């Protein structure tokens, strides 16, 4: 039966007995966007009908990063975000397996027997039409369907939904964020995009200008367009409005932190992990003639951020459940 508390697993060595017989969706699911949500809503419906738990089986890091000379993939959802989204979607569990070169060499037959049959005893499996697994990507939806027929579990293959004659894809959302098109990215995601970061001590320049910021380090592959954004930020149990800047064109712009000015907030949060959700894009980065002009621009940015946040509404039931907007 479906479980009462959400379960997060990092391997399938000791699967809780309550998860045996789960209906499982397999894939990378970077972004948990609206196409993924369609797959996962079908998963939940099938699991509920069968009276079994609904579970996501996914992988980290992204396989493309494993085979690249260095990590390059702009990730939409890291481990914690994937788990948060899976739980918000009403699923019962997520297993996030470590993907490395050794994992990539597992034969497709062994993947099925080791993980799906022995570890989980799955009732059914749902995958996207482009899903591949196992050494040399020999595992295909057709292969999986034959394995299911032979071993007594159901396999269903789903196509992702389209919008505007384009597939709703993680790559399309990454491209939108890299161009500062936050409204487009959020619409395709079906929720306001968010990310976590640990607050570090910066150069204190914002405080000197009257705009103290919570600075978080970004990954080298963080490809959000440099500019100014309206944001909502979760700090422990507080949800705060703010304006954020990414990039320092007037100062050192080498791998800049993401700097969030939180309205009506002046607490020491160094070392804490905060979650930032993007509400809207205000402008690209600009170089100003001096500090007075910069401060005037920051004043305007703050006013625009407050206005954007005041009219923001949840994009979906999932967006409401995440709790950043509404």
MIKOLDREN-65157 format. One line per 8 residues: for each residue z, x, y of N, C-alpha, C. Coordinates in steps of 0.001 Angstrom, whole numbers, m for minus. Each point is the difference from the previous one (the first is absolute). Last residue first. Example, Ala and Ser with C-alpha at 12.3 -4.5 7.8 and 13.67 -1.06 7.14 Angstrom:
7080,12850,m2250,60,820,1190,730,m770,1090 ~ m70,290,m5720,0,m890,1190,0,900,1200
# end
This chain:
m3674,1899,32549,351,m1392,m231,1481,m248,125 ~ m2114,4722,m1598,m539,m920,996,464,m1415,m326 ~ 1432,3602,m2698,m202,726,1255,m436,m932,1129 ~ 990,m1019,m4930,998,m162,1041,m183,795,1266 ~ m1946,m1090,m4745,293,1377,352,933,70,1205 ~ m1686,m4188,m1384,1047,486,m900,376,1441,292 ~ m3568,m2045,2374,1276,m618,371,1131,566,m850 ~ m4348,1300,m1092,391,598,1270,1352,m546,457
m1965,m1953,m3787,486,1350,m296,491,676,1266 ~ m2104,m4133,396,1354,m174,m528,609,1356,m345 ~ m3636,341,3716,32,m630,m1322,1449,m228,m390 ~ m1166,1875,4203,m1366,m177,m478,m70,m729,m1331 ~ 3737,m138,4324,m261,464,m1373,m1431,m319,m420 ~ 842,749,5191,393,m985,m987,m286,546,m1396 ~ 474,1557,5703,m316,322,m1397,537,m1075,m931 ~ 503,447,4905,m945,m994,m528,m359,259,m1465
3044,2825,2500,461,m1372,281,m920,m1060,m589 ~ m1019,4714,m164,1027,m369,m973,423,m1456,193 ~ m3048,1874,3072,m617,m128,m1323,1014,m476,m1043 ~ 1586,945,4365,m860,m1181,3,m633,m222,m1370 ~ 2609,3878,712,856,m1191,0,m847,m1276,m73 ~ m2302,4052,484,603,m106,m1330,871,m1249,m89 ~ m1870,1107,4162,m1023,m521,m917,566,m177,m1409 ~ 2785,1992,3237,m247,m1394,335,m1017,m638,m927
805,4589,m432,1167,m770,m445,m184,m1483,291 ~ m3250,3042,1580,m59,m136,m1458,1146,m859,m518 ~ m42,1188,4566,m1013,m1021,m304,m82,m253,m1500 ~ 2849,3437,1394,525,m1292,471,m989,m1121,m324 ~ m1371,4346,m825,982,m420,m1005,637,m1334,397 ~ m2925,2064,3043,m755,m513,m1152,951,m500,m1080 ~ 1900,2087,3715,m573,m1285,408,m787,m620,m1144 ~ 1671,4313,m617,1087,m980,m30,m517,m1378,389
m3032,3606,305,339,m266,m1400,1080,m1078,m96 ~ m1142,1626,4234,m1075,m848,m512,256,m375,m1457 ~ 2964,3016,1972,130,m1303,665,m1060,m974,m515 ~ m83,4524,m1467,1024,m804,m651,156,m1372,650 ~ m4818,2337,426,1373,474,157,976,m966,m638 ~ m4802,m429,m322,40,1115,950,1395,579,184 ~ m1785,m2297,m4675,312,m404,1365,180,1227,889 ~ m2532,m1713,m4910,633,1127,676,183,m378,1466
m340,m3167,m4754,m564,410,1274,754,1219,524 ~ m945,m3331,m4826,722,1041,721,m746,375,1272 ~ m659,m4984,m1739,m134,1316,m586,793,1017,797 ~ 1562,m5202,m196,m1037,859,574,m99,1281,m820 ~ 2309,m4066,m1530,8,m171,1454,m1094,828,667 ~ 1039,m2529,m5051,m440,1239,637,m103,m242,1494 ~ 3350,m2658,m3713,m1278,55,690,m264,1355,613 ~ 3527,m1124,m3235,m332,m1331,489,m1366,4,681
2686,3171,m3920,m910,m36,1140,m357,m1444,356 ~ 4568,2327,m2348,m1125,m906,m245,m852,m67,1263 ~ 4002,3431,m2402,m749,m397,1190,m1170,m887,m413 ~ 5104,1990,m1869,m1280,m581,m382,m675,m562,1240 ~ 3918,4167,m1196,m327,m1255,658,m1362,m480,m501 ~ 4299,3629,m1354,m1371,m448,m260,m197,m1355,644 ~ 3493,4136,1556,m179,m1302,m631,m1482,m275,m247 ~ 1695,3917,2292,209,89,m1438,m155,m1323,m723
1200,m256,5103,m595,1175,m637,343,34,m1480 ~ 1144,m3258,3656,m490,m360,m1340,m700,1189,m662 ~ 3271,m1832,4424,m391,1227,m695,m412,m361,m1426 ~ m482,m3431,4291,937,493,m1007,m545,1265,m643 ~ m1495,m3658,3579,358,1386,322,1083,498,m953 ~ m3603,m4414,1633,656,651,m1140,273,1449,366 ~ m2869,m3580,2190,1425,m379,43,772,593,m1172 ~ m4953,560,m951,517,m674,1189,1486,m325,m167
m2791,4123,m2188,578,m1283,m382,641,m636,1231 ~ m3976,3838,m1208,1019,m360,981,457,m1416,m303 ~ m2528,3982,m3073,251,m1412,261,1115,m164,1023 ~ m3819,3746,m2256,1134,m135,911,180,m1457,412 ~ m2199,3548,m3907,m194,m1368,481,1253,m324,805 ~ m1860,5130,m478,808,m1043,m628,m455,m1362,505 ~ m3510,4189,m313,1071,m581,807,841,m972,m803 ~ m3577,3927,m803,761,m880,m895,1192,m628,731
m2140,2747,3290,m192,396,m1392,938,m799,m894 ~ m528,87,4996,m556,m1125,m757,m286,370,m1452 ~ 3035,1385,4717,m458,545,m1285,m464,m1144,m888 ~ m306,m1388,4863,920,1026,m467,m549,580,m1302 ~ m2100,m3551,2329,419,811,1139,902,1157,m418 ~ m1723,m3260,m3188,m1125,707,617,390,883,1182 ~ 2259,m2263,m4349,542,577,1240,m1097,772,730 ~ 973,m4077,m4251,m838,1005,639,599,453,1322
1179,m4675,m1668,m351,986,m1020,m998,964,628 ~ 3943,m3949,1629,m1143,864,286,m202,947,m1173 ~ 2539,m5178,1249,m61,1280,m694,m1249,760,384 ~ 3758,m4351,1239,m1323,537,280,m26,1413,m576 ~ 3187,m4705,m1235,m192,1293,629,m1450,308,294 ~ 4372,m3533,m2287,m1318,103,615,m146,1378,622 ~ 3276,m1305,m4314,m111,293,1416,m1449,47,460 ~ 3931,m1382,m4039,m1442,m63,208,m235,54,1501
4274,1505,m3649,m488,m482,1284,m1530,5,30 ~ 3120,1677,m3472,m109,m1457,m64,m482,m594,1316 ~ m1282,4913,m918,1087,m578,m803,m184,m1516,m35 ~ m3365,1129,2762,979,1085,m2,1246,m548,m670 ~ m5513,m1383,807,1251,m317,m682,862,1248,m58 ~ m4146,m1786,3444,599,1065,m802,1307,m453,m613 ~ m5063,m1439,2617,1336,m495,m330,566,957,m1037 ~ m4089,613,4041,581,89,m1341,1278,m821,m102
m4857,1538,3010,1148,m906,5,533,m49,m1419 ~ m2833,4311,2020,66,m1214,m809,1229,m837,348 ~ m3656,4521,1397,1252,m693,307,m27,m1378,m657 ~ m2646,4794,m1542,25,m960,1090,1371,m623,136 ~ m3430,2631,m3854,985,385,1004,m109,m938,1194 ~ m1266,m1384,m5098,m575,442,1260,1108,356,990 ~ 811,474,m5261,24,m1044,1017,m571,565,1298 ~ 674,2246,m4432,m1205,m17,821,m68,m1186,953
3083,3412,m3473,218,m1205,816,m1104,m71,1050 ~ 822,3621,m3235,m1091,m945,m270,148,m1311,779 ~ 3273,3506,143,m1233,603,499,m1182,m953,m166 ~ 4817,m2213,500,m684,869,m946,m1270,562,631 ~ 4181,m1308,3162,m1041,m642,m793,m630,1019,m941 ~ 5015,m745,2771,m1082,888,m414,m997,m778,m850 ~ 3212,m2060,3984,m116,151,m1450,m1204,877,m320 ~ 3578,m1574,4374,m1172,741,m470,21,130,m1516
2001,m3131,4227,346,340,m1385,m1253,630,m597 ~ 1268,m93,5458,m773,m459,m1155,651,401,m1311 ~ 775,m891,5850,414,690,m1234,m722,m586,m1204 ~ m883,m128,5251,m501,m683,m1187,401,771,m1262 ~ 672,1445,4599,551,m1348,m15,m465,m831,m1170 ~ m868,4747,972,m893,m880,747,521,m1432,72 ~ 2279,3399,m2466,m52,484,1376,m861,m908,880 ~ 184,m828,m4628,1283,m344,621,8,423,1464
m3719,1235,m2604,20,m1434,275,1281,m428,687 ~ m476,4455,m1543,m760,m238,1222,10,m1490,371 ~ 1999,2588,m3877,832,m711,982,m759,m332,1293 ~ m1505,1995,m4361,162,909,1136,797,m621,1140 ~ 912,m1781,m4991,m1228,495,613,291,934,1149 ~ 2490,m1802,m4823,215,337,1403,m1287,593,551 ~ m103,m3692,m4006,325,1410,234,259,211,1488 ~ m378,m4184,m4033,100,348,1408,477,1448,156
m2956,m2358,m4068,1341,490,304,33,490,1444 ~ m3244,m3974,m2300,97,1372,475,1437,363,307 ~ m3877,m4114,m2162,1349,546,151,m66,1417,551 ~ m3468,m4527,568,246,1262,m695,1412,472,308 ~ m3835,m4624,393,1252,691,299,88,1303,m785 ~ m3445,m4567,1717,149,1270,m714,1258,732,442 ~ m798,m5332,m112,1,1067,984,332,1333,m691 ~ m2589,m3979,m2651,1337,244,546,m113,1135,1013
m3741,m1372,m2470,728,m1257,m114,1447,128,427 ~ m4018,3191,m222,1201,166,m817,681,m1348,m264 ~ m3686,130,2870,m451,292,m1358,1175,204,m956 ~ 919,m680,4586,m633,m1208,m548,m443,228,m1436 ~ 1750,3655,2415,1050,m956,m358,m585,m1268,m609 ~ m3018,3260,1646,738,505,m1159,1054,m998,m457 ~ m2362,m993,3968,m862,m86,m1178,747,435,m1250 ~ 2226,504,4088,m175,m1424,m293,m850,m195,m1250
576,4395,1719,1193,m513,m682,m165,m1466,m375 ~ m3025,4185,1361,m288,m1438,m123,1123,m678,m792 ~ m758,4846,1091,909,m758,852,m194,m1493,m67 ~ m2176,3544,m2638,m698,m329,1249,903,m756,977 ~ 1435,1231,m4346,m413,1277,574,m775,m189,1300 ~ 1334,m3774,m2550,1169,650,596,m377,1318,667 ~ m3386,m2288,m2375,417,m785,1162,1185,664,700 ~ m1494,1868,m4053,m961,246,1070,399,m747,1269
2497,m788,m3885,248,1351,509,m916,303,1178 ~ m782,m3974,m2262,1215,m96,810,362,1361,570 ~ m3602,m246,m2989,m365,m695,1235,1209,m103,929 ~ 682,1798,m4275,m763,936,829,m413,m649,1320 ~ 2210,m2600,m3299,918,949,627,m755,937,922 ~ m2183,m4822,m829,339,1214,m754,974,871,773 ~ m3041,m4847,m378,1266,405,609,529,1171,m822 ~ m5295,m1158,417,1180,m90,m846,1233,409,806
m4315,m2205,2357,541,1283,m427,1206,m239,m891 ~ m2523,m3442,2395,m965,705,m827,452,1399,m399 ~ 2912,m3037,2310,m1047,504,864,m1009,843,m733 ~ 3767,m511,m2986,134,m623,1315,m1069,605,903 ~ 1673,m539,m5711,m799,553,1088,364,m684,1310 ~ 2817,1057,m4966,m650,m959,892,m739,723,1125 ~ 751,1995,m5080,691,m143,1268,m780,m948,905 ~ m26,m330,m5453,m696,628,1117,807,m217,1268
1759,184,m5357,m225,m766,1216,m781,823,1021 ~ 1502,m499,m5657,m585,854,1032,m355,m846,1203 ~ 3464,m188,m4638,m781,m731,988,m471,969,1072 ~ 2341,m333,m5345,m475,864,1082,m896,m832,918 ~ 4133,m629,m4161,m1086,m532,822,m389,1023,1059 ~ 2156,1008,m5066,366,m310,1379,m1257,m381,792 ~ 317,1500,m4836,696,m1250,279,494,m194,1411 ~ m2738,3595,m2362,1455,157,m50,779,m1215,483
m4904,491,m152,437,623,m1252,1516,17,m147 ~ m2084,m1663,3971,m396,m856,m1119,542,546,m1324 ~ 602,2640,3837,846,m1188,24,m309,m934,m1152 ~ m2700,3772,630,1329,411,m465,951,m1187,m27 ~ m4281,m657,1790,m96,196,m1447,1352,397,m583 ~ m293,m358,4647,m139,m1333,m604,m81,115,m1521 ~ 7,3951,2538,1320,m611,m17,m45,m1379,m652 ~ m4062,2320,676,820,695,m997,1356,m692,m143
m2726,m1541,3422,m564,m388,m1299,794,638,m1132 ~ 1129,1209,4440,400,m1372,m311,m545,m484,m1344 ~ 543,5153,169,m645,m934,919,546,m1404,m277 ~ 855,5585,m1272,548,m1347,m49,m604,m874,1071 ~ m1043,4613,m308,m630,m735,m1092,515,m1430,m105 ~ 643,4134,3095,m143,m1403,448,m685,m868,m1062 ~ 1474,4645,m509,m1396,m199,374,m300,m1460,357 ~ 4539,103,m2081,m790,1224,166,m1473,m328,197
3322,m3938,1388,m140,918,m1129,m915,1178,292 ~ m763,m4715,2566,1209,741,m357,m304,927,m1168 ~ m2119,m3819,4101,m249,959,m1073,1292,755,m283 ~ m2118,m4668,2985,1107,770,m551,m470,911,m1137 ~ m2287,m3435,2977,m344,1416,104,1066,897,m624 ~ 355,m4824,255,m1244,269,m714,m403,1463,38 ~ 5216,m1450,130,m1174,m223,823,m1254,420,m742 ~ 4425,m1787,m2651,m509,1168,716,m1156,m433,902
4378,m1896,m3479,m1007,m335,1005,m402,1276,723 ~ 2610,m1735,m4942,m293,1044,979,m1080,m511,946 ~ 4051,m1976,m3883,m1323,m1,601,m118,1089,1041 ~ 3685,m309,m3009,m619,m1279,m336,m1425,m54,516 ~ 2887,4646,m1291,m512,m940,993,m517,m1292,m627 ~ 2976,4173,m1123,m321,m1141,m839,m614,m1125,803 ~ 1789,4598,1342,124,m1296,669,m232,m1208,m898 ~ m54,4723,m1533,1021,m47,1051,231,m1413,521
m3348,739,m3465,1315,487,m430,1062,m181,1071 ~ m4516,m1474,1026,488,m593,m1250,1423,446,m310 ~ m2202,1567,3978,m149,m1446,m25,599,m635,m1246 ~ 162,4858,664,587,m727,1119,m49,m1517,m175 ~ m1701,3024,m3455,1278,540,478,661,m885,1044 ~ m4357,m1060,m1830,1035,m67,m1036,1365,431,530 ~ m3790,174,2943,239,m1370,m456,1161,m45,m981 ~ m1426,4196,1445,573,m734,1133,357,m1419,m440
m2347,2712,m3011,1426,335,57,695,m716,1147 ~ m4679,m459,m453,671,m657,m1144,1501,255,33 ~ m2701,2197,3197,108,m1423,291,726,m747,m1116 ~ 1178,5152,794,m1151,m772,m479,222,m1487,262 ~ 2055,4061,2945,375,m952,m1043,m1238,m804,m411 ~ 225,3286,3607,m611,382,m1276,411,m910,m1149 ~ 1687,m249,4568,m1427,m344,23,m693,303,m1316 ~ 4551,1215,760,m129,m1450,m175,m1475,m387,m83
1000,4463,997,340,m308,m1394,m175,m1486,m279 ~ m572,1527,4426,m1117,404,m853,275,m340,m1465 ~ 2636,m3118,3174,m320,1412,179,m1132,360,m957 ~ 3345,m4373,1923,m1358,358,m417,m236,1466,312 ~ 4421,m3558,m844,m484,1228,612,m1370,360,m555 ~ 1935,m5121,396,m68,1160,m881,m568,1204,734 ~ 2512,m4871,943,m814,959,745,11,1304,m782 ~ 1090,m5565,m696,143,1323,m605,m968,923,721
2553,m5051,1034,m1090,936,230,343,1297,m717 ~ 1541,m5726,m31,211,1438,m193,m1230,775,429 ~ 534,m4854,495,1287,344,m607,258,1493,m91 ~ m2832,m3192,3810,m138,588,m1330,1362,467,m497 ~ m1265,m2056,4384,655,m796,m1037,m165,541,m1405 ~ m1334,1765,4504,m992,m889,m607,574,m813,m1156 ~ 2581,3314,2222,m261,m1082,949,m1013,m991,m535 ~ 917,3906,m2522,1146,m908,m21,m228,m1184,929
m3234,3371,m6,5,m678,m1300,1144,m1000,m87 ~ m229,2766,3811,m1034,m1022,3,m37,m773,m1313 ~ 2952,3648,416,406,m1056,927,m1001,m1153,m8 ~ m1004,3910,m2479,1075,m768,m631,428,m1170,883 ~ m3172,2988,1750,m565,m742,m1141,1068,m877,m649 ~ 1357,2934,3399,m722,m1154,534,m609,m827,m1120 ~ 2190,4052,m1097,947,m1008,460,m681,m1244,517 ~ m2751,3743,m1413,775,m649,m1074,897,m1131,484
m3963,885,3285,681,942,m870,871,m789,m981 ~ m4481,m1517,2914,1320,m357,m529,511,1100,m912 ~ m4008,594,2464,453,m1208,676,1409,m377,m434 ~ m2636,4974,162,621,m1024,m817,474,m1161,858 ~ m3801,3986,145,852,m724,937,580,m1185,m753 ~ m1813,4688,m2210,m122,m1452,55,1009,m593,987 ~ m523,4705,m1426,m798,m394,1148,m12,m1506,214 ~ 2309,4739,m2811,92,m1438,269,m757,m378,1270
m1872,4171,m2569,1264,m289,681,58,m1498,261 ~ m3459,1685,m2722,644,1292,264,1352,m145,683 ~ m1593,m4074,m3123,m489,639,1223,698,1345,199 ~ 1040,m3180,m3536,m1178,809,m305,m601,680,1235 ~ 3855,m2835,289,295,927,m1092,m1177,936,m246 ~ m307,m3599,3125,751,1139,525,277,1044,m1069 ~ m2106,m4065,m1191,m917,821,806,707,1218,576 ~ 2491,m3326,m2466,m794,931,m812,m950,870,807
4590,m1788,2107,m1318,m563,m245,m825,1002,m809 ~ 5108,667,m783,m810,m230,1183,m1347,m617,m357 ~ 2535,m2402,m2258,150,861,1168,71,1451,m484 ~ m1199,m5555,m1853,58,1448,m172,152,708,1348 ~ 910,m5197,m2862,m805,750,954,336,1480,m98 ~ 866,m5381,m1966,3,1371,m513,m948,802,888 ~ 2907,m4991,309,m1075,874,452,197,1383,m613 ~ 1668,m5319,m1513,291,1406,284,m1252,723,474
2763,m4976,m1565,m1232,489,635,278,1397,543 ~ 2445,m3076,m4274,36,667,1303,m1393,416,471 ~ 414,m4353,m3135,321,1427,m143,47,631,1388 ~ m1489,m4593,m1587,1454,156,m26,430,1436,m203 ~ m4520,m2118,565,398,521,m1312,1508,161,m134 ~ m1902,m1496,4073,m480,m942,m1017,429,431,m1398 ~ 937,2844,3639,831,m1199,59,m409,m997,m1084 ~ m2627,3868,492,1319,333,m535,907,m1232,m19
m4271,m391,1991,m123,173,m1451,1366,278,m635 ~ m185,m281,4701,m290,m1308,m592,m89,97,m1519 ~ 508,3982,2464,1236,m795,3,m217,m1360,m640 ~ m3782,2813,496,982,574,m932,1246,m871,m73 ~ m3146,m1055,3246,m460,m421,m1328,952,523,m1066 ~ 776,1444,4281,358,m1423,m83,m466,m585,m1330 ~ m1162,4428,969,1414,m111,m340,486,m1450,m6 ~ m4515,1079,1221,240,433,m1377,1444,m271,m394
m1080,m793,4425,m656,m996,m839,216,337,m1475 ~ 1478,3074,3169,886,m1159,m65,m602,m1128,m834 ~ m2545,3910,949,1049,258,m990,894,m1228,m177 ~ m3136,m301,3386,m679,35,m1292,980,252,m1130 ~ 1598,222,4410,m247,m1381,m420,m776,m83,m1301 ~ 2824,4463,616,m738,m821,948,m336,m1369,m596 ~ 2694,4301,m1192,354,m1369,m388,m684,m985,948 ~ 27,5070,53,m99,m975,1070,484,m1379,m381
m1568,3248,m3693,386,584,1280,m264,m1012,1104 ~ m366,m202,m5162,525,m985,951,456,628,1312 ~ m1620,1510,m4729,700,798,1008,618,m881,1077 ~ m471,m1881,m5044,m897,519,1027,772,834,989 ~ 802,m4209,m3960,m84,1460,56,m990,410,1076 ~ 3391,m4391,m1780,m1190,363,769,4,1508,167 ~ 2515,m3500,m3759,m54,1212,811,m1341,114,726 ~ 3905,m3291,m2884,m1393,m31,430,m129,1111,1039
3855,180,m3917,m428,m330,1353,m1516,m186,89 ~ 3146,1233,m3799,m845,m1187,m13,m519,m399,1362 ~ 4346,2803,73,m904,m26,m1158,m788,m1307,7 ~ 3545,1083,3079,m1382,183,431,m985,28,m1160 ~ 4821,m337,m478,m478,m1219,650,m1461,108,454 ~ 2468,3689,m1923,m445,m958,m1011,m599,m1252,638 ~ m261,4745,2511,1007,m1026,m287,m560,m1056,m954 ~ m1824,5044,m86,m289,m1267,669,1089,m1019,m339
m745,5277,m315,1097,m914,m372,m165,m1312,755 ~ m3400,3302,334,722,535,m1157,1098,m940,m487 ~ m3550,48,3720,108,m1085,m988,719,475,m1262 ~ 261,1347,5632,m662,333,m1267,179,m1181,m942 ~ 1633,m279,4332,m805,1198,265,m657,523,m1269 ~ 1872,m5167,1951,22,1052,m1016,m863,1183,428 ~ 2705,m4796,1932,m937,1079,333,178,1128,m1009 ~ 1211,m5683,614,215,1275,m682,m1075,985,424
2616,m4971,1730,m1194,840,m26,340,1359,m599 ~ 2632,m4548,m1310,36,1074,990,m1224,884,m163 ~ 579,m3811,m2791,647,m485,1216,23,1050,1094 ~ m3866,m687,m3990,1307,592,244,564,m483,1324 ~ m3485,m2493,m3725,55,767,1239,1424,434,316 ~ m979,m725,m5153,0,m847,1203,0,882,1254
# end
